[in-house]
Amino acid sequence: MEKLCCLVLTLLLCLTLFACNKEAVNKPPTVVQPVKETSVAPQTPQYTLAELEAGVIEPCNGLPLAGAEKIAVAIINKENDNGAILVGIKGESIVWQRRFPLPEEINTAKTVVNCQGETIELYSQLPYLTAGTSYRFSWNGKELRYLSKKEEDDPTVKDLEASIKAAVNGDSKALDIDILYPQQYISGDLISSTIKRGHRVATELYKEGKALEAATRLSLIFDLTAHFAYLATGNNNVQEESFARPEGWLIAWQALQVETKNYLTPFNDYGFFLQEAAEHVQAVKVFRLVIKESPKRDVAYLNLADSLWALNEQPEAQRHYQTYAKLMLAAGKQDKIPARVKERVASQ
């Protein structure tokens, strides 16, 4: 019996070994994945002193020399390389150079350098703008570290705002403004917002009983917007025909594609302020232009007729009163027609 048990155990062990060997034979071999090669960052181009001196290179005093006799910042503006390098110079050779770790591309054509202590500042002006960004770095003789960046205020935006404020306040020096890259800053939207601001102030002056001052203030605002248009377009016709001439203002505004709705009411009110100040000759010129711009603007016919009547041009005034009345009737506003219109038309 004991021999039989041993025989059974031996048989079971053999069967187990056979199964394990069979599994090992059928199992696919383990594939060792190859290690993916990592790309190596390209080497920073190395420059000679002569190559750097052919471009922009600014000395930096007060920085740790790190074995050099002097230190400078070189601005690199090449087709295949754009940035800035800190270099240590000894004699006529560069003994070391470090690339500035800029967080973004800069306009190397308009970058200036300022060094103070262990801090280096690069100021880069944006292309075709007067705005720019300052980047600060530190150099301790071993490591060139990026510290911070700051978006600087745009001086041209400040100058434009100062000019508009001056005109709104009645200061004719507002017209002295001249800016760089005017096409980037002056647009139809700027013209529209300037007219709106001037119109608001002029309206307040009129409400205070200062009709002539209101008209004068709007005239200055319109002159400024015409000057803006001249700067932006470089069109001499705009300049020559604009100042203190209502038709010139229209030419200027249209040159920058200012929408009619953004200037017609202030322009009409300019004529109305002149009318209220008894400046009827000038008012008539304005109202004629308003009607030319907007032939169905009923109130313009009333204003024109009133000024013509004041100038003893009754026959023409009556014709415009009649046109005004027809437009009001067509619009269902006959109850708003002033009594003087019927009286003056009937006096033929």
Sequence and secondary structure as in RCSB ss.txt:
>XXXX:A:sequence
MEKLCCLVLTLLLCLTLFACNKEAVNKPPTVVQPVKETSVAPQTPQYTLAELEAGVIEPCNGLPLAGAEKIAVAI
INKENDNGAILVGIKGESIVWQRRFPLPEEINTAKTVVNCQGETIELYSQLPYLTAGTSYRFSWNGKELRYLSKK
EEDDPTVKDLEASIKAAVNGDSKALDIDILYPQQYISGDLISSTIKRGHRVATELYKEGKALEAATRLSLIFDLT
AHFAYLATGNNNVQEESFARPEGWLIAWQALQVETKNYLTPFNDYGFFLQEAAEHVQAVKVFRLVIKESPKRDVA
YLNLADSLWALNEQPEAQRHYQTYAKLMLAAGKQDKIPARVKERVASQ
>XXXX:A:secstr
 HHHHHHHHHHHHHHHHHHHHHHHHHS                     HHHHHTSEEEE TTS  TT SEEEEEE
EEETTEEEEEEEEEETTEEEEEEE   SS   GGGEEEEEETTEEEEEEE TTSS EEEEEEEE SS EEEEEEE
EE  HHHHHHHHHHHHHHTT GGGGG   SSHHHH  HHHHHHHHHHHHHHHHHHHHTT HHHHHHHHHHHHHHH
HHHHHHHH  HHHHHHHTT HHHHHHHHHHTT  GGGTHHHHHHHHHHHHHTT HHHHHHHHHHHHHH TT HHH
HHHHHHHHHHTT HHHHHHHHHHHHHHHHHTT GGGS HHHHHHHHT 
